[in-house]
Amino acid sequence: MKWSKFSKVAAMGLVLVFAASLFAGCGGGSGGDAKAEKKFLNIATGGTAGTYYPIGGAMAEILNKSIPGMNASAQSTGATVANINMLKEGSVDLAIVQNDITYYAANGIEMFKDKKVDNLRGIATLYPETCQIITLDKSGIQSIADLKGKRVAVGAAGSGVEANARQILAAYGIQYDDIQVQYLSFGEAASALKDNNVDAAFITAGYPTAAVQDIASQNKVRLLPVDVDKADAMIAKYPFYTKTTIPAGTYSGFDVDVPAISVMAMLVATDKVDDALGYEITKALFSNLDKLRNAHAVGKLISKEGAQKGMPIKLNAGAEKYFKE
């Protein structure tokens, strides 16, 4: 009788062990679930002193708090061109980039000539980065048409700024042969203007731009307007441009509203981010815009209503679903 009871207990124990192992093997238990659902996302931004880095850091925090199992991190990079190459290589999952350079990559032109990136997908456009054409008031230059024959800083060779400068000048019938081209970065262009080594400079950045503020603190500056008809023609030709007005008083001593055109900072992924995750990412970010606004002044320009303005590529289907809600 005692042996019979032991047999029943042993048999029951074996059944329980088997059931437990079967449950665990099917993914039961919180440890198995947590491991299976863990999501890792690397977000490429820009230099630590720029705008992309704090915005990307805030995005990572939002995603980590809003999406179960998410482990997102922002990393400092060489900005747009480097970010698109990192997306192509698969070393990052999301990136903040300029929409014009994204357009070039998707179409295999400009700095991406013969290096087309086919699998880019848009999540959202974020805020404008304005093409600012700066001159000193004492130069007497009043319009872009006046730049013929002048010394013009057009950005670093092969940069997004340089492409913007070339396209804007072309809208006014001005080719590089018509000006004295100077390939200068932001900082170099600012110094050259102050030292009277150039007559005008193209700078593409969110306003107010520190380099321009520095010039305006010592010299009376003028921003050259992009006429409405020229802006319309450029937008028809290049879908990444948008119209912008630089408000009077943006820079010390220049109290005139200036019509301009902008490219857009945007958040982009590849087709490796599936539609479901794309939806989660988009919903989390646009449900927490206050956190993006607290991260940097440009955050106040990010909105759901403007999130497809200047979108140059196909949207992630999950992001598209969110914007239609």
C-alpha positions in Angstrom: 0.0 0.0 0.0 2.8 2.4 0.9 4.6 1.6 -2.5 1.3 2.3 -4.3 1.0 5.8 -2.7 4.6 6.6 -3.6 4.0 5.5 -7.2 1.0 7.9 -7.5 3.0 10.8 -6.0 5.9 10.1 -8.3 3.7 9.9 -11.3 2.0 13.1 -10.4 5.4 14.8 -10.0 6.5 13.7 -13.4 3.3 15.0 -15.0 3.9 18.4 -13.3 7.5 18.6 -14.4 6.6 17.7 -17.9 3.8 20.3 -18.0 6.1 22.9 -16.6 8.8 22.1 -19.2 6.2 22.1 -22.0 4.9 25.5 -20.9 8.4 27.0 -20.7 9.2 25.5 -24.1 6.2 27.3 -25.6 7.4 30.6 -24.4 5.6 30.7 -21.0 7.0 32.7 -18.2 7.9 36.4 -18.0 11.6 35.9 -18.7 11.0 34.1 -22.0 8.5 36.8 -23.1 10.7 39.7 -22.1 13.6 38.3 -24.1 11.5 37.5 -27.1 9.9 40.9 -27.3 13.0 43.0 -26.7 13.5 45.5 -29.4 16.8 47.3 -30.1 16.9 50.5 -32.1 20.0 52.6 -32.9 19.2 56.2 -33.9 21.8 58.1 -35.9 21.8 61.8 -35.2 24.7 64.3 -35.8 27.4 66.1 -33.9 26.9 66.7 -30.1 26.9 70.5 -30.6 24.2 70.4 -33.3 20.4 70.0 -33.4 20.0 66.4 -34.4 21.7 65.0 -31.3 19.4 66.4 -28.6 16.3 65.7 -30.7 17.5 62.1 -31.3 18.2 61.6 -27.6 14.7 62.8 -26.7 13.3 60.4 -29.3 15.2 57.5 -27.7 13.8 58.3 -24.3 10.2 58.6 -25.6 10.5 55.2 -27.4 12.0 53.5 -24.4 9.1 54.7 -22.1 6.3 54.2 -24.6 7.0 50.9 -26.4 7.2 47.7 -24.2 10.6 46.0 -24.5 12.2 48.9 -26.4 15.9 49.6 -26.0 16.6 52.6 -28.2 19.7 54.7 -28.1 20.9 57.8 -30.0 24.4 58.0 -31.3 26.5 61.0 -32.4 27.4 60.8 -36.1 28.7 62.8 -39.1 25.0 63.8 -39.9 23.0 63.2 -43.0 25.3 61.7 -45.6 27.0 59.5 -43.0 23.6 58.6 -41.6 22.2 57.4 -44.9 25.3 55.3 -45.5 24.8 53.8 -42.0 21.2 53.0 -42.8 22.3 51.3 -46.0 24.9 49.2 -44.2 22.4 48.3 -41.5 24.4 49.6 -38.6 21.5 51.9 -37.5 17.8 51.5 -37.7 16.6 55.1 -37.7 18.3 58.4 -38.6 17.6 62.1 -38.6 18.6 63.5 -42.0 17.9 66.3 -44.5 15.1 65.5 -46.9 16.9 66.8 -49.9 19.9 64.5 -49.4 17.5 61.7 -48.7 15.9 62.4 -52.1 19.4 62.3 -53.8 20.1 59.0 -52.1 16.7 57.5 -53.2 17.3 58.6 -56.7 21.0 58.0 -57.0 22.0 61.6 -57.9 24.3 64.4 -56.6 26.6 62.9 -53.9 24.8 59.6 -54.3 25.4 59.3 -58.0 25.6 55.6 -58.9 25.1 54.8 -55.2 21.3 54.7 -55.1 19.7 53.5 -51.8 16.5 51.7 -52.6 15.1 50.7 -49.3 14.7 54.0 -47.4 11.3 54.6 -45.8 10.0 57.9 -44.3 8.7 58.1 -40.8 8.1 61.9 -40.7 9.4 65.2 -41.6 10.3 67.3 -38.6 11.2 70.9 -38.9 12.6 73.3 -41.6 16.3 73.9 -42.2 16.3 77.1 -44.1 18.5 78.1 -47.1 19.8 81.5 -45.9 21.7 83.8 -48.3 23.7 86.2 -46.2 25.5 89.4 -47.2 26.7 92.5 -45.4 24.4 95.5 -45.8 27.4 97.6 -46.9 27.9 95.3 -50.0 24.9 96.9 -51.7 23.6 93.5 -52.8 19.8 93.5 -52.6 18.8 90.3 -54.4 20.1 87.0 -55.6 20.2 88.3 -59.1 22.8 90.8 -57.9 25.2 88.0 -57.2 26.5 87.8 -60.8 30.2 88.5 -60.8 30.4 88.4 -57.0 32.5 86.2 -54.6 30.0 83.7 -53.2 30.5 81.0 -50.6 28.4 78.1 -51.7 29.1 75.6 -48.9 31.7 72.8 -48.8 32.3 71.0 -52.0 29.8 68.1 -52.5 27.7 69.1 -49.5 24.0 69.5 -49.2 24.4 73.3 -48.9 26.4 73.4 -52.1 23.6 71.6 -53.9 21.0 74.1 -52.5 23.2 77.0 -53.6 23.6 75.7 -57.1 19.8 75.0 -57.5 18.8 78.4 -56.1 21.3 80.3 -58.3 20.1 78.3 -61.3 16.5 79.4 -60.6 17.8 83.0 -61.2 19.7 82.0 -64.4 23.0 82.1 -62.6 25.6 79.4 -63.2 28.9 78.9 -61.3 30.7 80.5 -64.3 28.8 83.7 -63.6 30.2 84.0 -60.0 33.5 83.6 -58.2 32.8 80.4 -56.4 34.2 79.8 -52.9 33.7 76.3 -51.4 33.5 77.2 -47.7 31.9 75.5 -44.6 29.6 77.5 -42.2 32.4 78.7 -40.0 34.7 79.5 -42.9 32.0 81.4 -44.7 31.2 83.5 -41.6 34.8 84.4 -41.2 35.2 85.3 -44.9 32.2 87.5 -44.8 33.5 89.4 -41.7 36.9 89.8 -43.3 35.4 91.0 -46.6 36.8 88.0 -48.4 33.4 87.0 -49.9 30.4 89.1 -50.8 27.7 86.6 -49.9 27.3 83.2 -48.3 24.8 80.3 -48.5 24.0 78.6 -45.2 21.4 75.9 -44.7 20.4 75.5 -41.1 17.6 76.2 -38.7 17.3 79.9 -37.8 18.6 81.7 -35.9 21.9 80.2 -36.9 24.8 80.7 -34.5 27.3 81.5 -37.3 25.0 84.2 -38.7 24.3 85.6 -35.2 28.0 85.9 -34.8 28.3 88.0 -38.0 25.3 90.1 -37.1 26.8 90.9 -33.7 29.6 92.9 -35.4 28.2 93.8 -38.8 24.8 94.9 -40.2 23.6 91.9 -42.3 21.1 91.4 -45.0 19.2 88.2 -45.9 18.4 87.9 -49.6 14.9 86.9 -50.4 13.8 84.0 -52.7 11.0 85.4 -54.8 7.7 83.5 -54.8 7.8 82.6 -58.5 11.3 81.2 -58.2 10.3 79.3 -55.0 7.3 77.8 -56.8 9.4 76.8 -59.8 12.0 75.1 -57.5 9.3 73.2 -55.5 7.8 71.9 -58.8 11.3 70.7 -59.8 12.6 69.5 -56.4 9.8 68.1 -54.2 11.9 68.4 -51.0 11.8 72.2 -50.9 9.1 74.1 -48.9 8.4 77.8 -48.5 9.5 79.6 -45.3 9.4 83.1 -44.0 12.4 84.2 -41.9 10.8 86.6 -39.4 11.9 90.2 -39.0 14.3 90.5 -36.1 15.7 87.0 -36.4 19.1 88.6 -36.6 20.2 91.7 -34.8 19.8 94.9 -36.9 17.7 93.3 -39.7 14.0 93.9 -39.2 12.5 92.7 -42.4 10.5 89.5 -43.0 12.3 87.4 -45.7 10.7 84.9 -48.0 12.9 81.9 -48.2 12.9 78.2 -49.0 13.8 75.3 -46.7 14.7 71.7 -46.8 13.3 69.6 -43.9 15.0 67.6 -41.2 13.3 64.2 -41.2 13.2 60.9 -39.5 13.9 58.0 -41.9 14.2 54.2 -41.6 14.7 51.4 -44.0 12.3 48.6 -44.9 13.9 46.6 -42.1 11.6 48.5 -39.7 8.3 46.6 -40.2 4.9 48.3 -40.5 3.8 47.4 -37.0 7.0 48.9 -35.4 6.8 51.9 -37.7 3.3 52.6 -36.4 4.4 52.2 -32.7 7.4 54.6 -33.3 5.3 57.2 -35.0 2.5 57.1 -32.5 4.9 57.3 -29.6 6.8 60.3 -30.9 3.8 62.4 -31.9 2.0 61.6 -28.7 5.0 63.1 -26.8 5.8 66.3 -28.7 6.2 68.2 -25.4 9.4 66.1 -24.7 10.8 67.0 -28.2 10.0 70.7 -27.6 11.9 70.5 -24.3 14.9 68.9 -25.9 15.7 71.8 -28.3 14.0 75.0 -29.6 13.4 73.5 -33.0 11.1 70.9 -31.3 8.3 73.5 -31.2 8.2 73.3 -35.0 7.5 69.6 -35.1 3.8 68.7 -35.5 1.6 65.9 -36.8 0.0 68.4 -39.3 3.4 69.2 -40.8 4.9 65.7 -40.7 4.5 64.9 -44.4 5.5 68.4 -45.6 8.4 67.9 -48.1 8.4 64.1 -47.7 10.6 63.0 -50.6 10.3 59.2 -50.3 7.7 56.5 -49.7 6.4 56.4 -46.1 6.6 53.4 -43.9 3.1 51.9 -44.1 2.7 52.0 -40.3 3.6 55.6 -40.1 1.2 56.3 -43.0 -1.5 54.5 -41.1 -0.9 56.7 -38.0 -1.1 60.0 -40.0 -4.4 58.9 -41.5 -6.0 58.4 -38.0 
